């Protein structure tokens, strides 16, 4: 029987703990059930709702957005950094004229246009020398930035000019390259033709065929021309040379060569 009672107690205790945990989890996860912050919204104020004097009352922020921003500024709170609905300001930051007349209420009511003005955070103005130093540093940096921007523009203009010159030179380079390639093809063709001609004609005869004005005839060329002249008539030699354009030395050249032998 004792064991049954012990088991029943353990079961009830387990259920109570589980219910408590569920309740805590529900409360912490549901933001709509959070209560307002109990501390005064003025950052330098230490008043807490219900902890000190009962004469100190707490008041919600006004609904007017412009007036809300003024209150936030007086509290030294950045606009938009907190939820307005969670903030309250205590009565120690208002004057007596900021409250409505006491009409037997058990609470104090602020006027619609009331603005916190008492016991507010002191805004410390930095010394003149410090402010001037920062202003001078800012002006110096702005001047330096302006000069750097001008230099940047000049460099960009110079870079654009250089890029244009590079494009022009690149076009010229490509044109010259194409010309060189064509010349190489032409030269290779000439070499091939010359190789073919060299199997039939001598170097001097090839120079005559390609239109060279100055030709130096070799001994073999002059000997071949002399043999051709004596194997045929003078008219036949001249016919081959003038009408058939066969590369032969002039008769006078052949005669001088023959006389020198």
C-alpha positions, 0 to 999 in steps of 0.5 A: 500500500505504501508503494502505491501511495509513493507511486501516486505521489511521484506521478502527481509530482511529475505532472505538476513539473511538466505543467509548470515547464509548459506554462513557462515555455508558453509565457516566454514564447508569447511576446504579447503577454510580456509586461511593460519594462518596469524601469523608467525609460530615461537612461540615467534614471534609476526609478523602478515601478513600485520599488521606491516612493509611491508618489512617483508615477509612471506614464506611457509614451504618447500616440502622436509619432512626432511627440514620441520622437521628442520623448525618445530624444529627451530619454537619449534613446535612438528612434526606432531602436525599441518598442514604444509600447514597452516604455514608460517615463516616471513623473520625476521628469515632468513639472507640476504644470505638465499634469492635469488638475487633481479631480479626485482621481487616484492616479496622475494624468499627463497633459496631451502635450507634456514633454519631459524636461526635468532630471534628463541626461546631460548632453556634454558639449565637447571643448572648442579645441576638440571640435575645431580639431575634428573640423580641421581634420575633416576639411583636410580629408575632404580637400585630400579626397577632392585632389585624389578624385581630380588625379583619378579623372586625369589618370582615367583620361590618360588611360583612355587615350592610351587604350585608343592608341593601343587599339590603333597600333594593334590595327596597324600591327594586324595589317602589317602581319597580314601583309607579311603573311602575303609576302611570305606566300608570294616569296614561297611561290617565287622560290618554288617557281625559281626551283622549277626554272633552275632545272632548265635555265641558269641563274643568269637566265632566270634573272632575265626571265623575272625582269632583272636589268643587270645580268652577269652571264657565266662562262657556261651561259656564253659557251652555250650561246656561242654554240647555238649561234654557230649551229644556226643562223644569225636570224634564228638566234635573234628570233629565239631571243627577241620573239620567243623571249628565250633568255640569251646573251646579246650577240655582241656579248657573245662575240666579245667573249669569243674574241677573248678566247 
